[in-house]
Amino acid sequence: MAEENQQGHGPRESMEYDVVIVGGGPAGLSAAIRLKQLAAEKGAEVGVCVLEKGSEIGAHILSGAVMDPRALNELMPDWKEQGAPLNVPVTEDKFLFLSETGAKSVPNWALPDNFKNHGNYVISLANVTRW
Ligand SMILES: Cc1cc2nc3c(=O)[nH]c(=O)nc-3n(C[C@H](O)[C@H](O)[C@H](O)COP(=O)(O)OP(=O)(O)OC[C@H]3O[C@@H](n4cnc5c(N)ncnc54)[C@H](O)[C@@H]3O)c2cc1C
């Protein structure tokens, strides 16, 4: 819809949405996808807009290397069939204390659970968000 802007400098395009989400990272994208899923389940239409400051989704995603797929399993159980870029399952964990001359490894049984990555994937979070 075209409107006069506040300075009266002629028409400015605007679009209406039901929900606007700021930030196209994993959180914003998951919220947008879930809203659309819930609307589809109810046979309703909901207009969702994701605003991302990067030039494209993923452009400002800096990190994320090892991913626990639990949340993705809940959001999109068929992510494998849909071609999500989670292609490298973790096969081994090594936790090392480095010194000037060498390294001492900590046995895996002594590590807290958050250092155990079996069932997780080595990913590029930028590529996962782009997908
Ligand atoms: C160095 C580092 C390493 C990490 N390694 C791992 C790891 O190995 N495994 C793991 O699970 N997690 C890791 N994390 C954590 C993981 O990256 C975050 O938990 C996850 O990215 C958070 O997602 P998010 O959507 O909340 O935010 P973000 O990923 O930060 O996404 C926010 C998005 O919003 C956009 N944005 C911000 N402000 C605005 C605005 N005003 N207008 C428009 N767009 C905006 C940004 O450009 C960005 O795209 C790591 C984090 C860091 C910093």
The ligand as an SDF file (V2000), in Angstrom:
LIG
                    3D

 53 58  0  0  0  0  0  0  0  0999 V2000
   32.4030  -18.1470   18.8680 C   0  0  0  0  0  0  0  0  0  0  0  0
   31.1170  -18.9130   19.0180 C   0  0  0  0  0  0  0  0  0  0  0  0
   31.1170  -20.2930   18.8110 C   0  0  0  0  0  0  0  0  0  0  0  0
   29.9490  -21.0260   18.9420 C   0  0  0  0  0  0  0  0  0  0  0  0
   29.9610  -22.3590   18.6940 N   0  0  0  0  0  0  0  0  0  0  0  0
   28.8390  -23.0890   18.8200 C   0  0  0  0  0  0  0  0  0  0  0  0
   28.8340  -24.5000   18.5490 C   0  0  0  0  0  0  0  0  0  0  0  0
   29.8460  -25.0880   18.1870 O   0  0  0  0  0  0  0  0  0  0  0  0
   27.6560  -25.1510   18.7120 N   0  0  0  0  0  0  0  0  0  0  0  0
   26.5040  -24.5270   19.0870 C   0  0  0  0  0  0  0  0  0  0  0  0
   25.4670  -25.1890   19.2070 O   0  0  0  0  0  0  0  0  0  0  0  0
   26.4770  -23.2010   19.3230 N   0  0  0  0  0  0  0  0  0  0  0  0
   27.6100  -22.4730   19.1970 C   0  0  0  0  0  0  0  0  0  0  0  0
   27.5790  -21.1240   19.4490 N   0  0  0  0  0  0  0  0  0  0  0  0
   26.3090  -20.5180   19.8590 C   0  0  0  0  0  0  0  0  0  0  0  0
   25.3930  -20.2850   18.6550 C   0  0  0  0  0  0  0  0  0  0  0  0
   26.1220  -19.6350   17.6260 O   0  0  0  0  0  0  0  0  0  0  0  0
   24.2160  -19.4160   19.1260 C   0  0  0  0  0  0  0  0  0  0  0  0
   23.5790  -20.0430   20.2100 O   0  0  0  0  0  0  0  0  0  0  0  0
   23.1810  -19.1840   18.0200 C   0  0  0  0  0  0  0  0  0  0  0  0
   23.7740  -18.6450   16.8540 O   0  0  0  0  0  0  0  0  0  0  0  0
   22.1020  -18.2270   18.5530 C   0  0  0  0  0  0  0  0  0  0  0  0
   21.1150  -18.0730   17.5640 O   0  0  0  0  0  0  0  0  0  0  0  0
   20.2100  -16.7820   17.5210 P   0  0  0  0  0  0  0  0  0  0  0  0
   19.2730  -16.9550   16.3760 O   0  0  0  0  0  0  0  0  0  0  0  0
   19.6590  -16.5170   18.8690 O   0  0  0  0  0  0  0  0  0  0  0  0
   21.2200  -15.5620   17.2580 O   0  0  0  0  0  0  0  0  0  0  0  0
   22.2700  -15.2940   16.0850 P   0  0  0  0  0  0  0  0  0  0  0  0
   22.8130  -16.5690   15.4990 O   0  0  0  0  0  0  0  0  0  0  0  0
   23.2100  -14.2880   16.6300 O   0  0  0  0  0  0  0  0  0  0  0  0
   21.3810  -14.6180   14.9430 O   0  0  0  0  0  0  0  0  0  0  0  0
   20.8900  -13.3060   15.0590 C   0  0  0  0  0  0  0  0  0  0  0  0
   20.6110  -12.7840   13.6490 C   0  0  0  0  0  0  0  0  0  0  0  0
   19.9420  -11.5420   13.7810 O   0  0  0  0  0  0  0  0  0  0  0  0
   20.5360  -10.5840   12.9280 C   0  0  0  0  0  0  0  0  0  0  0  0
   20.3030   -9.2790   13.5750 N   0  0  0  0  0  0  0  0  0  0  0  0
   20.7850   -8.8400   14.7570 C   0  0  0  0  0  0  0  0  0  0  0  0
   20.3190   -7.6150   15.0310 N   0  0  0  0  0  0  0  0  0  0  0  0
   19.5130   -7.2650   13.9930 C   0  0  0  0  0  0  0  0  0  0  0  0
   18.7460   -6.1150   13.7010 C   0  0  0  0  0  0  0  0  0  0  0  0
   18.6920   -5.0620   14.5450 N   0  0  0  0  0  0  0  0  0  0  0  0
   18.0390   -6.0830   12.5430 N   0  0  0  0  0  0  0  0  0  0  0  0
   18.0790   -7.1370   11.6850 C   0  0  0  0  0  0  0  0  0  0  0  0
   18.7890   -8.2700   11.9170 N   0  0  0  0  0  0  0  0  0  0  0  0
   19.4950   -8.3250   13.0530 C   0  0  0  0  0  0  0  0  0  0  0  0
   21.9910  -10.9890   12.8340 C   0  0  0  0  0  0  0  0  0  0  0  0
   22.6020  -10.5050   11.6410 O   0  0  0  0  0  0  0  0  0  0  0  0
   21.8800  -12.5190   12.8340 C   0  0  0  0  0  0  0  0  0  0  0  0
   21.7090  -13.0410   11.5350 O   0  0  0  0  0  0  0  0  0  0  0  0
   28.7390  -20.3690   19.3000 C   0  0  0  0  0  0  0  0  0  0  0  0
   28.7420  -18.9770   19.4980 C   0  0  0  0  0  0  0  0  0  0  0  0
   29.9120  -18.2570   19.3520 C   0  0  0  0  0  0  0  0  0  0  0  0
   29.8660  -16.7650   19.5390 C   0  0  0  0  0  0  0  0  0  0  0  0
  1  2  1  0
  2  3  1  0
  2 52  2  0
  3  4  2  0
  4  5  1  0
  4 50  1  0
  5  6  2  0
  6  7  1  0
  6 13  1  0
  7  8  2  0
  7  9  1  0
  9 10  1  0
 10 11  2  0
 10 12  1  0
 12 13  2  0
 13 14  1  0
 14 15  1  0
 14 50  1  0
 15 16  1  0
 16 17  1  0
 16 18  1  0
 18 19  1  0
 18 20  1  0
 20 21  1  0
 20 22  1  0
 22 23  1  0
 23 24  1  0
 24 25  2  0
 24 26  1  0
 24 27  1  0
 27 28  1  0
 28 29  2  0
 28 30  1  0
 28 31  1  0
 31 32  1  0
 32 33  1  0
 33 34  1  0
 33 48  1  0
 34 35  1  0
 35 36  1  0
 35 46  1  0
 36 37  1  0
 36 45  1  0
 37 38  2  0
 38 39  1  0
 39 40  1  0
 39 45  2  0
 40 41  1  0
 40 42  2  0
 42 43  1  0
 43 44  2  0
 44 45  1  0
 46 47  1  0
 46 48  1  0
 48 49  1  0
 50 51  2  0
 51 52  1  0
 52 53  1  0
M  END
$$$$
